Amino acid sequence: MIRKSDVQWWVLEANQHPEAAPEIIEQLAQRLSELDAENERLRDEIIQLQRHAPAAAEGPELEALRRRVTTLQRRLEEEASTEPAVVFLSDRLEAARMPLPQAQRLAREDRPALGSQALLGRSCLMLLARPRDELLLLTSHGRGLKVLPPDIPTLAEGGDWTVIGGPSLAEGERATAAVAVAEPPRFWTVVTRRGFVRQFIRVGLDQRLARGDSIVESPCYNDVPVAIVDGDQGDLLLLTRWGQGVRFPQRSIAAQGLVALELDPDDAVVAALPLPADVPILIVTASGFAARWDTARFAARSRPGGAGKSLIQAYDVLGVFPCEPESHLLYLTYSGKLVAVSVADVPLHQRSRKGSRVRVFDRDPAVAVMAI
């Protein structure tokens, strides 16, 4: 049942954000009421099954109902919280999540977040998600999958991740891109490793997801999606592992998609960032270097295509992020440790250089990074 203390807590949250108070209270109350009603209905069904069909009490139907009740109870708890969590996702669709304060504490204490065996032979994605967000995943086969954060198991310190229940991968299929979003945009832009980009109307993409269709089919050989970003407005910035970048208006993307930049055979796109306006960005490498750029000095092309511009002298770029005044980087290393780094002292770069050293990783290289 919904407790009075829950309502008091929501009101406290609304007081802290008065401009959104009516919407916060209305949405939370409505959502929790729906979940609570559904939870009570399922409890009644279990009671009826136990009372009138004791022989089938341990059958698959009752077990399925119990799982649904457990899921709803977990969502009730999650919906009452706005605390963000760090989500770890492997290419084999294994996942775990950890509250952000806990992840930051482990980083300060130099303690592992994942077990030492968790990352062996796996690629890893790491992102920040709130309870009301939805995770949209893309696979190496071009398919899309949706996952809710409350359905991802909580990670014990130094533990291991588990395969997500629900969606499944085909033989040889891997998860290659992910994004957490509360309100989906009208348009999505999908980017592949070889620089192919294509836009989708949200409704059309949702229909493809429901049918299990491939979302994007690149004309490039052995290509996979590496990013899906807000495609509503502004420019799109692509960045490769070797530090090459290209910027162009998203409205210039042809309906059937196109290749946004020319790549060397050994290079690949590793990150994409929508730019509604000129903002400082931070380019991060696996070896612990970072470069800050003012995108006002990196003019957008009228259309995609051609060679990229060198933004950082590196061969191990991990990501690119908006550079907020008090932002930090949170790295995940090969041994499963989290490393938090302030980027306040990273200078503004005027031309392509190696960047500034923000961390020495020695024999424990970074495998994933995100900005918080």
N, C-alpha and C positions, 0 to 999 in steps of 0.2 A: 504494500500500500504506500501511497505518497504521504510522507511525514510532514508535520508542520515545520520541523527544522529545515527541511529541504526548501520550502517556500521562503523561509527567513533568509536562507543562504542566497537564494536567487535575488531577493530584494537588495541584499548587501552588494551583490555584483552589479545590480542596476544602479545603485547609488554611486559606485565607483566610475560608472560610464553613463552619466545622466542623459547624454544625447541619444542613447539607444535604449533607454530603460523600458519604454512600452513594448518595443519589439522583442527585447530579451525575455521579458516576463511572459508575454503572450505565446511566443514560440516554444519556450521551455515547458510552460504549463500544458499547452496543447499536446506536445509530443509525449511528455511523461504520462498524461492521462490516457492517451492511446495505448502506450506500451503497458501501462498498469492494467487496463481493461483486458487487453489480450492475454496478459499473464494470468489474470484471474480466470479467464475463460478456459485456458489450457489446464489450469489446476483442477477446475471442475471436471474436465474431460478425464483426467487421470483418476480422480476419485470415483467417477462413474465406472470406468473400466475395472478398477480394483474391486468395486462393490458387486458388479453384475457379471464380470467375466474373470474370476480368479484364476481360471486355468490358463488364461492368456496374459496373466499379469506380467510375465517376463518376456512377452513376445516382442517382435520388431516394432509393432505399432506403438506400444507403450514406451519403448526405448527412444523412438523418434520424438515422441511428445516430451519426454524428459529433456532431451537435448534442446528442443525448442524453448522450453521453460528456462533452462540454464542460460541459453543465449539471451533471452529477453531480460533475465535478471541482471546479467552482465551489462547489457545496454542501458538498463535503468540507472545503474551506478555510473556508467560512463557519461550519459547525457547530462547528469547533474554537475559534471566537471568541465572546465574549459582548459585544463592543464594540458599543454602540448606534450607530445611524446616523440622520442627518436625511434624511427622504424628502420629496422635492418631487413634487407630483402636479398636473398641469393638468386643467382640465375636459374636455380632449380625450383624456384617458387617456395623455398623455405623462408620463414619470416619470424621475427620477434620484435617486440616493442618495449621501450623503457621510458619512464617519465623523465622529462628533460632535466629536472633538478638532480635526479639520481645519476644520470649520465654525466652531468657536470661535476658532481662529487667524485665519481670514479676517475674522471680525468684529473682532478686535483690530487687525488690520492695515488695516481699512477697504478691503478688496479684494472684488470681485464674486464671488459663488458661481455665478450664472447669467449667461449672455451677455445683452447689452443687448436683444436681439430676442426672448428667450425668453418674456417676459411680455406682449408686445404682443397685445391682443385676447383675453387668456386670464384666467380665474379660476384661483387657485392654492390648493391645500391643502398644509399642511406638518405633519408629525408625526414623532415619535421612534419608531423600531422597532429591535428586536434581531433577530439572525439567526434565532432560533427562533420569532419572532412570525409571525402570519399577518395580512395586510391584508384587511379586508372593506370593499369599496367599494359605494356606492349611486349610482344614476344618476337623471337627471331623468325617466326613464320608470318609475322605481320598481323597477328590476331590481337584483340584487346580484351582485357579482363578487368572486372571491378571488384574491389575488396573494401570492406569497412574496417577501420582501425580496431573497433571493439572485438572483431572476429580474429584478430591476430593475438596469439598468446603473449603474455607478459614474460619478459626475460629475467630469469634469476641471475644474480651477479656471477660472471664466469660460466654461465650455462650455455646451452646450445639452442639453436632454433629448430622449429618443426615445420613440416609441410603444411601449408594453408589448406584448411578444409574448403570444399566447394569446387573452385576452378581447378583444372588439371592441365598438364602439358602433354603433348604428344611425344613420341619417341624422337629424341634429338632436338626437341624444342626447348628454348631457353627464354627466361625473362630478361629483357634488355633495356627497358626504360620504364620510368614510373613518375607520377606526379600526384600530389595531394591537393585537393581543391574543395572548398566549401560551396561556392556558387560557380558552376561550370560556365565558361564563356559562350558566346554565340557561335564562335568559330574556334576550332582547334587547328594548330599547325604541327604536322609530324615531320621529323627530320631523321634521316638515315645516316649510317656510318660513312657512306660514300658521298654525302652532301645532297642527296635528293630530298626535295621539300614538297609538301602538298598540304592544302588546306581542306577542312571538312566542316560543314555545318553541324552543329551539335546534335540536332535531331537525326540527321543522316548517319552520323557516327554511332549514336545509340542504337539505331536500327541494325547496323552491321554487327554491333556487339551482341544484340539479342539473337541474331541468326547464327552467330559464330563465324561470320565471314572474315576474310582477310581485309584489314583496313587499308594497308598500303602495300603495293607491289612495285618495288623499285626496278627501273630498267638496268641498273648496275648489277654486275655479277656478284653473287655471294654477299648481298647487302642485307642489313638488318636495321630496324628503328633504334635510335639512341636517345631520342627526346620527343616529348609532346608538350607544347606550350600554348599559352593564351594567344590566340590569333586574331583577336578583335580589332586591334588598332596598332599604329606605330610601326617601328622597324623591327627587323629580326637580325640578331647577331649570332653568327656561327663561329665556333672556335675549334681548331684541330689539335691533335696531340702534339704536333710540332710547332704550335704557337701561331698558326696562320688564321687570320680572321677575315670575315666578310660581313658587311652590313647593307641591308636593302629594305625597301618598304614591303610590308607583308601583302599589301594590295597588288603588288606586281607579280605575285605568284600565279602562274597560269592554272586554269581549272584542272587540267590533267596532271599538274605537278611539273617540276623541272629540276635540273641539277644546278645547284647554287654556286659552286666553285670548282675549279680544277684542283685535283689532289695528286700528289706523288703516290706511286703504288703502295708505299709503306706507311703513308700518313692516313689519318681517319678523323672524321668529325667526332668530338667527344662531348660537346656541350652546346646548348642553344639558349639564348636569353632574349625575351621580348623587350623592346625599348620604346615605351610610349613617349619618352622625352629623353633629352640628353642628361645622363646621370653618370657619376663616377662608377667605374666597375673594378672588380678585383679578379685577376687571373691567378689561379693557384696550380702549383705543380706537385707531383708526388714526392719529389726530393726535398720539399720544404721551402721553396721559393714562392714569392708572390709579387705581382706587379699591379700597381694602381694606374688606371687610365681614365682620362676625362673624355667621354664619348663625343663631346662637342668638337674634339680635335680629330675624330675619326668619322669623316663624312659618309653618309649613306650613298650607295650607287643608285642610279635610277632604276636598275633592274639587276637581278642575279646573274652570275656567270663570270668567267674569267678567273685569274689567279687571285689568291688571297693576299692580305697585307700582313707582314710580320708584326705581331704585337708583343711577343716575348721570345727570347732565344732559349728554347727548351725542346725536349723530345718526350716529355712526360706530363703534359698538361692534364689536370684532373677535372677542372671545372672553372666556370666564370659566374660571378654573382654581383648584384648591385652592392656597392660599398657604402653602407650606412655609417653614420658618425661613430656609433658605439658597437659596431658589429664585431663578432668573433668568428673564428673558424673552428670547427670541430672535426678532427680527423679520426678515421678508423684505420689502425695499422694491421699488418699481416698477422701479428700475434693476437689480435682481438682487443687491443687496448684503445682507449679514447684519449685524444690529445687536444686540449683547448688552447687556442692561440689568439692573442689580441692583434689586430692589424692597424691599430691607431697610428703607429709610427711608420707604416709603409709609405714611402714618398711617392709623389705623383710623377709618372714617367712621361717624358716628352717624345721619346723614340724607343724603338725596340732594343731591349737589353735583357740580361739574364734575370733581372728582378732582384728583390731583396730577400735575404735569408730570414725566415721567420721561425724555422725549427730545423734541428739536425735529427734525422731519423736513423742514421747509421745503418744497422743491419735489419731494421724493422720498418720497411717502407710503408707509406700510406697507400691504402687501396681504395679509399673513398673519403669524401670531404663534403661538408655542407656549411653554409653560413647561418649563424643564429644571432 
